[in-house]
């Protein structure tokens, strides 16, 4: 029995959806920026050093290990594979601290943006864990949009962009998060990220 064309088309759409999961991110705006800011962002993205944590002393290393163990336990359901979870947390910690951001904030933002789905794509085209808009690859990268599905590249873009917005908003995280989401001045997105951040704070932190 031949299947109707409508049934075949529907099946194809379901198959495509299983590979690219829609996310509910906002729309980062392409804005005019000073050349110095663009160059600084481009240099941050191009830094090829491996994302391996390094520590100034033993106390810092112990603190990191405690953080890693706690976050790994919390992430088990979302990232069940041990190796993938380990690599993800190493990169998230490295890129967040490199950008001067709290790693818990970055984990909370990822929860809101993509629910930890590596290949998430929003209705407006934002990609990956941190839902980075593809235009950024042309502004500060090498125009290869496919790299936004690479874990370290995606987190590096996301952390660098959020850091830039935080600097532009003179440390006002609420407004910086709004700009990251393309909804500056509206409360829904910043409130969601700040609430999620609390779930990724260390006990007693």
N, C-alpha and C positions, 0 to 999 in steps of 0.2 A: 504494500500500500504506500503510495507516494504521499509524503508530508506536504501540507499547504505551504506556500512561500512565506506566509505570515508566521507560521510556526517556526520555520527555519531561521527567519530573520530574528525572531524573539530568542531562539536558542543561541544565536551568534552574539546577541547583545549580552546575554547572561554570561557567556564564556568570556567576553571582553571584560565584563565587570569583575570577574573573578581575578583578573590580572591587575587591573588598575582600580583601586578602591577610592571612590569619591571622598573628599574630606570637606569639612565645613569652615575652611579658613576664609579670612577676608581678602581684600585686594590691596597689597602693598602698592603705593603710588610711586611712579617714576618722577623724581623731583630734580630740580636744578641743584647742583652741589658745587662747592668750591673745588678747584683743581687739586688743592692740597688734600682735601678729604678724599677725593676719588683716588688719588695716588696712594694715600695711606691704606685705604681699603683694598686696593689692588695688590699692594705689597703684602698685606695680611693674608689674602687669599692665596697668593703665589708661594708663600713660605712652605718649602717641601720637607721640613723636619718631621720625623715620624711622631705620631701622637702618643708617646710613651711618657707616663708621669715621671717626673724627677723631683727630688726633695732636698731642701736645704739642711735638714737634720733628721735624726731618728724620730723625734716627736711628731714632725710633720708626716713622716711616712706611716707611723702608727695611726695617726688621725685619718689619713687617706684610707688605710686598710679597713678601719672601722666603718668609714663611710661606704666603701665598696661592698663590704659584707652585708651591710644593712640594706643598701639599694638593690643588691643582687637578689636578696630574699624577696623584696617587694615586687621585683620585676619578673619573677618566675612565671607567673601566669601569662604575662604579655609577651615575654621572650623566653620560651622554655628551653631552648638550646643553650647549654652552658657556654660554649665557645662564642656564639653570637652575642650572648648577654655580656660576657666579659669584655669583648672588643667594643661593644657599644658603650659600656660604662667607662672604659678607659678613654675613649674618644670624647665622650660627653664631658667628663671631668677635665680633660686636657684643654678642649676648645673653650669651655666656659671660663676656667681660671685664666687661660691665656688672654681672653677678652675682658677680664676683670669682672666676671659675672658669677653669681652664686650658682653652683651646679644644680642645686635644688630648683632654682628659678627656671633653668633651662629644661629640666625634666618636667616641670609643671607646664611650661609652654608647649613642649612636645605632646604632652597628654591632651591638651586642649586642641592643638593644631591638627594632629594626625592620629592620635590614639596609638602611637608607636608603630604606625604602618609605614614601612620603608618606601613603598611605591604608591603612597596616597597621592591623589591629584584632586584639587578642589575644582569647583565649578568655574572658577576664573583662571585656572591653569597653574596655581601654585603647586609646588612639587616636594615630595619627600617628607622626612620626619618633621622639619621645621617649616614646611610649606613656603619655600622660597620662590618668588616669582621669577620666571625665566629671563625677564629683561635684565636682571642683575648680571647674568653671564656676559652680556654685551657691554655693560657699564664698567665692570671691574674684573671681568674674567676673560676667557678665551673663546666665548660664544658657543661653547659646547654645552647645550642644555641637558644633554643626557647625563652629564656628570652630577646633576642635582639629585639623581637617584643613588649616587655613591655616598655611603654613610658619612665618611669624614668630610667630604666636600660639602655636603648639605649642612652639616653641623657647623662647619667653619664659616660658610656664608651666613647662616642664621645668626650665629653668635656675633660675628663682625658687624652685621647690619643692626642688630639690637644695641650693641655697644655704641654705634654711631648715633642712633636715635637718642640714646640715653645722654650722650654728650651734648647733642643739639638741644635737648630739653633740660639741660643744666641739672641732671641728676634726678629729674622727676620721672620715676618709673611708671606711674599711671599714664602720663602723656606719651612716654616712649613706647609702651605696649600698644597704646592706641594707634600710633603711627605705624608700628610693625604690622598691625592688622588692617591698616587703611581705614580706621574708624576713630581717629583722634577726637577726643572730646565726648565720646559716648562711653557709658560705664560698663556695658555688658562684657566686652572682651577683657579689659584689664581686670575686672572683678573675677572673671572665670579663671584667669591665669594665676592671680594672687591666691585664690582659694585652692587651686591645684598645687601651688607651690608649698602650701602648708602640709600637704600629704607626702612631700618629698623632703621635708626637713628632718634633720637628725633628732633623735630623742633628746629632749632637754635643750635643743638648739633655739 
